[in-house]
Amino acid sequence: MKPDDLERLVTLEMPFGKYKGRVIADLPGNYLTWFAREGFPAGEIGRLLALMHEIDHNGLKALLNPLRKRP
């Protein structure tokens, strides 16, 4: 994990698929689990999806709240 990965989770949008345009941190757990079962894509997006899956699976999503931009 790189130091800025957690911030990327709350700012980077999903570039494809059913949830295209949704911030990675807001992807549903069952979608992340599907990737874990079927295989994460190559590159940065796959690495971040795998990280988000671990965070979601371990019930740690609240750790990302302070990183979210405020309106």
N, C-alpha and C positions, 0 to 999 in steps of 0.2 A: 504494500500500500504506500502510495506517495502522500506527502503531507497535505496536499490540496485536494485529495480524492473526496473527502467528505463534503467539501464545498461544491465540488463538481456534481455530486449527487443531487444537490438541491437547486442547481442552476441549469444543468444540461438536460435538454429535452430528448425523449426517445425519437430517433430519426426514422423509424419504420414500424410497420406492423399495426396491430389492433389499437395500440395506445400511442400511436405517433403524435408527437406534440406535447405529451404529458411529461412532466419532470420525472426523472428516474426515481427520486425519493418517494413519489406519489404512485408508483406502479403497484397494483395489487399483488399480494403475496402469492396467490395461486398462479399468476403470470410468471413471477420470478421462479417459482417451483417448477413450472413447465420448462423454462430454460435450463434449470439445473438437471432436469431429467433428460431433456432432448439434446442439450449441449449449448453452451453460450457461444455467441458469435466471436469471431477473431477480433483482435485489436482492443483499443481502449474501451469501446462500448461494452464488449464482452467482459472485460476485467471489472468495469464499474457495475454491471448487472450482477456479476458474481459477488461482489462486495455488498451490494444492496440486498441480495438474497441472504447472505450471512447475517446482516444487521436485522432484517425482517424476521428471519427464522429464530433468532435469539431474543426477540422482543426488545430491540434496542432503537427502534425508530425515533423515540423521543430525544435521543442524543443529537439528532439533526435539527431539532427545532430552533436552537439558538443561532444556527447558521442561515436560516431562511431570511430573506430580505423582508423588511417591514414596509408596508404601503406608505 
